[in-house]
Each structure stands twice: as structure tokens, then as C-alpha cells.
Amino acid sequence: MARRCLYYPFIHFRDEAWLKLSALYWDDVTRIVPRDYRPRDSRDVRALEDAGVVKRVDPSAYEAPVGELFRVLLARYAGKLVRRYDVSARDEWPANLERFGLKAGRVSAQSLAFIHCSKLEPALKDQLLKLKLALPSHDRRWLGMHPAIVSAYMIALAGEISRRRGLSPSSDNATHVSGVTSCTVEDLARALVGDVNLSKQRPAAPATGKGRLSDPEPTAERVAFVTLRTVLPARLEGVSTKRILELRERHAGARHAFHGYVEDVRAQIASARISEPEALDEHIRLEYERRLKPEVAELSRGLRSLGISTFLGTIGVAVTLPVGSLLGASHSAAAAAVAGASLGVAALAHRQRDSAQGLVKASPASFLFVTRQLGPRSLGERLTGSLRRFSLGI
């Protein structure tokens, strides 16, 4: 089955490194974009969207059940919600460091989180405004609310879209969680009324419970990202999106084999019920060290044994021999010699290409080997890589 994820809670991707990791692992990444909204995308995002890796989903078809969920929530807990989240008390809330650059008329929006109005049913929007749980932006296209309410709504919306479209919810934001599939009124009430701290120090993570952050789970995404980080540079911003797209196209079989490895590791680690994030990631890294790192090293040695330098030397002999030995010869003799040498080089390239592609088969180790080539390289390494792709086809 295809590996597909739903990005939330934002329209725009906030972490370029997360997006590039996602492009390496997921088959595609869908984001929630209202039909009439034009995102201000970077060149990398546009390239990924043009290639079909980044997709969009309009939320309008999914708002009704989420709107009903929140209307029930408001009917049951309006008093408690207003006491905690009345926007007139926004100056007492901590600054929202993730806020979007919008203005709410003449009032301060430093502590508010904003959600596009088209993501909510009109009746729910009116109810939030009437209860003073929301504040319109200057152009009235956005609603400003306490970040906890916006977060809860987007988790519920992402869960609804994911369930109906067969997507895995995923976020580049630490206050959200991959794997959200559903929320209930009780879940939302516990999160918004029972466990939210409105002090100046925002909590490090929401409390446990369905639809909210809990003890870390070995999700497939977590296994994939930790493993990929072992072979990729610390800063992925410099990794070319074009090279990522080329890798996806040229090594699709190896990438899909890596999916199988990820699921296998996830299932094994899940049975251990590890509760500490650092320990969980260490187990994932150790599994790579045990199972894949030796294969990656062996593949590297095997490719070196094919002798790219030998191939270069053969090219040199093939090119210089006719020039040095056929001075004064007829044009027809010189042409025949050059043609013969060219055929020899082509035959050698064909044999080595077959051998190399036999080594770089559709395996998890092969995928990590080619992924490692995305990192920053010296001029010599870039030339060697170009020659390897030209001569060996990898």
C-alpha cells in the first residue's frame, strides 16, 4: 500500500528539513489548502508540487462532522471555555511564537493563532465570534483564537481527512503529533478544559490521551526519519530538491524496499513499549547499525572494486591510441581504429553497468547508500559521482 501522509496544522511548510525528509520517505505529502487560497510557496515546494510529491486537499468537504463535534463541545462546556479562552484576556496569554503575520484590526495579535475562515463552517465561526472565543483579522478572512483551540480544531480536521482519505497525519511542529486518527468531545474537553496551562510558561507537551500527544510511539515515520538522519547531513536545507526527485525516480524499487524495513523495525520496537524518546531513537539507530550499516559498507566496497579509475584509464587509452599510432595513416584507417576503440569502451561500460546495477538492487541498504550521496561533497566527490552515474548508471 502506498505510503501517504497529511501535513498539518499549517498551510505553509515551516521546516524545510522535515519536508525534504518527507519527500525521501513518503510517496506523497498532502496539505490542507482552501480552494480559493494561494499559498506563498518557495521554489522547492513548487518543484515538489509540480512533481506530484506535494498535493493539496480542500477542507470544505470535511468540515461538517468537525463542526458538529465543536458545536457539541461548545454546548456542553461553553462556560469553562469562555473563562479560559475569552480573547479579551489575550494580553495575559504567552506570545505565540508560531503566529502567522496577520493583524486583527487595532488589537494585538501577539498571543493569537490564526485559522483561515474557509476551514470552518459559517455557523461554527459565528458561534465562536459570539462567545468571544475568536477575533476576526482585519480582512475578515482569518480567525484569531487561543493556540490551544486552533490546535484542537486542526487535529480534529486532520483526523477526519486522514480517516476518509487513507492518509497518515504528520506534522513538522513539536506541539502536534503524527498518527492522529480521531477525536471525541471528551478528548477535546479534557485537552481544552482540564489540562491546559495558561501561565506564561506554556507546557512542554499536551497531556496524554487519544488525539493528543502521549508517550512516544515508534511510528513508521519516526523509524524512517531517525534512520535517514544517520546517513544524511545535519543540515538538510542545502540538499537539492532536484537531486531528491532524481533519486525517487531512479531508485523507486530501493525506496519501497526501505518502506518494508521501516515497518519491520517499527513492529519489533513497538513490542518493547519504550516510553523515553531518546531511548526509542537509540534503539532505531542501533537497529540500523546492526542490520543495514554493514550492508551499506559492503555495497560501497563492491562498487569501488568495479574500478571507476580503471574505466577512466581505459577511456584514456582508447582515445589516445589512435591519435598516437595512426599519424600519417589514411582517413579510413584512422576512422576504423577510433570506431573500434569506441566499441571497446562501450562494451566495458555495458559490462560494468550491469555489474553495478546488480549490486545496487532494490534493497534498504541500496536506498541508504544512494541517499548518502545527497550530502555535501567536495569537487572531486562530485566529479566521481557524476562519472559513476554516467558509467555505471547509479
Secondary structure, 3 states (H helix, E strand, C coil): CCCEEEECCCCCCCCHHHHHHHHHHCCEEEEECCCCCCCCCCHHHHHHHHCCCEEEECHHHHHHHHHHHHHHHHHHHHHHHHHHHCHHHHHHCCCCCCCCCCCECCECCCCCEEEEHHHCCHHHHHHHHHCCCCEECCCCCEEEECHHHHHHHHHHHHHHHHHHHCCEEECCCCCCCCCCCCCCHHHHHHHHHHCCCCCCCCCCCCCCCCCCCCCCCCCHHHHHHHHHHCCCCCCCCCCCHHHHHHHHHHCHHHHHHHHHHHHHHHHHHHCCCCCCHHHHHHHHHHHHHHHCHHHHHHHHHHHHHCCHHHHHHHHHHHHHHHHHHCCCCCHHHHHHHHHHHHHHHHHHHHHHHHHHHHHCCCCHHHHHHHHHCCCCCCHHHHHHHHHHHHHHCC
